[in-house]
């Protein structure tokens, strides 16, 4: 395995440090250049600071296709098959796959580093005669991998994005379910705010997973789109005689890694597709496997959403019950206050300093006035409560 550093930028210099390792020295005005890593089937790596025009010339794609990989533009997850390349945008994984090399953007990103390591492990072709993988025994399967180069690279990217979303979903479930259970046992501002943040994170993650799922479903529903991803088949179907003087030769000259290995790619394609240009079964099985995986992740998120919705319904019921209890208490207090006001009115009337001739020699009248006023107030209170229950304003 070899690793080189290549700078395709007029205003960028390459200097040599100790041990002959290349170092990039960038000058001002290199904002248009982006860091890429190129890996071929022999795991020869080239790290490049290269602008979009050099990339377009190298892999023969249009500017609109390269724009999909721009991190400054918000494009959904996309897998596009072109004549000479596959343009792949799966969130942090932004890559261009050809029949003999993979160009991966921003290889120093924390989320991309594991993908680069997996490419190094999975891209080499197993030697059919010696049963060795770049001089090392294949301890995992011991079988020859006959898949085309582009499918092995595509599988690495699909596995990486599916595993990434599965891990994020597991982390979200680990945090969400205990928080929801705690909220049902104790309704507080802290618990409500925690669940609100978790629900927002779930909504964003669900949208991202849904985009990946929709893109895989779109490919599975269209055989022509899947056939466009068979780059090795297209390469093998081209005649070497016609290519030697045609436009393909210029493209191979712009991409020497691919041009030097066309014969091996042709043999690999013939082994895998068996000469049937309309056969997309191999790719269909590959996409279906990861479609099921991402669909399972989406189902987990949907289950979590249902659990959150059920918890919200339960919380709303609890809040409605508390609200009804407060309304009942307020009604009881208001009714009691009204009845006591009537009782106080009677007290105020008879407490005025006005001579009453009918009260002379009738001391028992005080007792009867007190009794009758209390009974009247109590009856009025019961009537108000009974009417409220009859109208359903309070519980029985």
Secondary structure, DSSP 8 states (H G I E B T S, - for coil): --EEEEEE-TTEEEEE-GGG-EEEEE-TT-TT-EEEEEEETT--EEEEEE-HHHHHHHHT--HHHHHTT-TTS----EEEE-SS-EEEEETTEEEEE-SSEEEEE-TTSHHHHHHHHHHHHHSS---TTT-EETTEE-SS--S---S-HHHHHHHHHHHHHHHHHHHHHHHHHHHHHHHHHHHHH---HHHHHHHHHHHHHHHHHHHHHHHHHHHHHHHHH-HHHHHTT-HHHHHHHS-HHHHHHSHHHHHHHH-HHHHTTHHHHHHHHHHHHTT-TT--HHHHHHHHHHHHHHHHHHHHHHHHHHHHHHHHHHHHHHHHHHHHHHHHHHHHHHHHHHHHHHHHHHHHHHTSS---GGGTT-THHHHHHHHHHHHHHHHHHHHHHHHHHHTTSS--
